[in-house]
Amino acid sequence: MQIGVETAKAVDQRRVFVIDDDEITRAALQFMLHDEIETHELATPEEAYEKGVDWLMPHVVMLGASFLKQRGPELVREILAKFPGVRILIVTAKADEAAAIEGLKAGAHGAVVKPLTIETVRKKVDTILGRAGGATLVQLGSL
């Protein structure tokens, strides 16, 4: 474990699926979270649907805004239907803010805006999970 990792968070049996078509973003988010939460990198929503069955269902999905640009906000509703009770955080750059806003309107629970930092990402996930140490979710400029 790394310095600054809370043991209670590391063993609370929560799971995050990072779904992004950018391998670097997936790897960065997995690195930022893996010490405090079980984190899985997936290249497509379909991979997540295959992996997230029975005991391996995610508690949080971190969804790359590029998928919202490609598939529209109905993807958020699809993920919510496949994983009842899941919380969705959209991972977005400023340039993709419009797609992220549509995702929020469709039912996503928050957004994380790039550039990503360990502190920001962990606080957003803590907030979504209702854990101590959470922070206010990002409100995008166009809302």
N, C-alpha and C positions, 0 to 999 in steps of 0.2 A: 504494500500500500504506500501511497505517497504521503508526504507531509501535508497536514491540513485536511485529511480525509476523515470524516466522522464514521466510526465503526458501526454505529446504529443504522446509518443510512446504507452502508455497504451490505448489511445482512437482512434488510427488510423485505427481500423477495419481490422487488418491483422490477419491471422489465420495460426497456425502451427499444423500439424499432426505429432505426434511422433509415429512411427511404429517400434516396437521392440518386439521380443519374450521374452525379459528379463524384468520382471515386475519392478525390482528395477531401471533399467536404464530408463524405461518409466517414473516412478514416479519422479526420480531425475531431468530429463529434464523438466517435467511439472512444478515441483517446481521452477526450475531456471528461467523459462520463463513466468509463468502465471501472474506476476505482470505487465509485459510490453506488453504482447501479448496473445491473445486468444489461448490456447493450449489444444489439445485433445490427450489423450493416446489411442493407438489402438494396439492390439496384433498381427494383421495380415494385410497384404495389402487388403485382401477381406473386412475386417471390415471398412477400410478406404474408399474403393469403395462404400460401402453401405451408409456410413455417409456423404461422400463428394459430395452431389448432390445439384444442384441449388445454393442457397445462401450460403451453408455451404462448398463450395469448398475451399481447402487449398491454401495458397500462398506459403507455404514452407512445404516440407515433410522431416522429419529427419528419415532416414531409417537405421535400424540396419544392419551392415555388415553380420550378420548371415543369413539374408534372401538372400543376394547375394551369399553366399557360398552354400546355399541350391538350389536356383533357377537360378543362373547365372545372367549375366549382362542384359539379356533380360527383367528382372524385371524392370530395370530403364526405358527402352523404353515403357514398359506396363504402368507404372505410368505416364509417360509423355503423353501418349495417353489418359489415363483416365482423367487426370487433365491438360488440355492445359494451358500453361503459368506457371505451378508450377515450383518452384526451389527446387532441391533436394540436401540435405546435408547428406552424409553418416556418420554414427556414428560408429567408429571402434576402436578396440584395435590394438596395434602394430602387434600382431599375425595374425590379419585378413587383414593386409595391402594389400596383393595381390588381395583379393576380392574387396577391396575398389578401387584399381587402375582400375580394370576391369569395375567397376561401373562408374568411372569418364570417362573412354574411351567411355562408352555407352551413356553418356550424363548428368551424375550427375554434379552438379555445384560446389561442394566442399566437404570437409570432416572435421569432428571434431574428434580428436584423444583423446582417454581416457588416463589418468584420466581427467574427465570433471570438469571444474570450472565454476561458475556463470559468471564471467567476460568473459572467453573465449567463452562460449556458446552464451551469449547475443551479443557479438561482431560479431560472425560468422553469426548469424541470421540478425543482423543489416546490415552486408555487403551484404548478399544474397538479402535483401529487398531494398538495396540502401538507407538505412537510415543513418543519421549522427551518428557518433560513431563507424562505422564499422572498421574492420581490415582486413589485408591480409588473404586470405583463406589458409588453411593448404596445403602445398605441401608435399605429401608423399615421402619418401625416394627413392622409386624405379622408380619415374617418370623421 
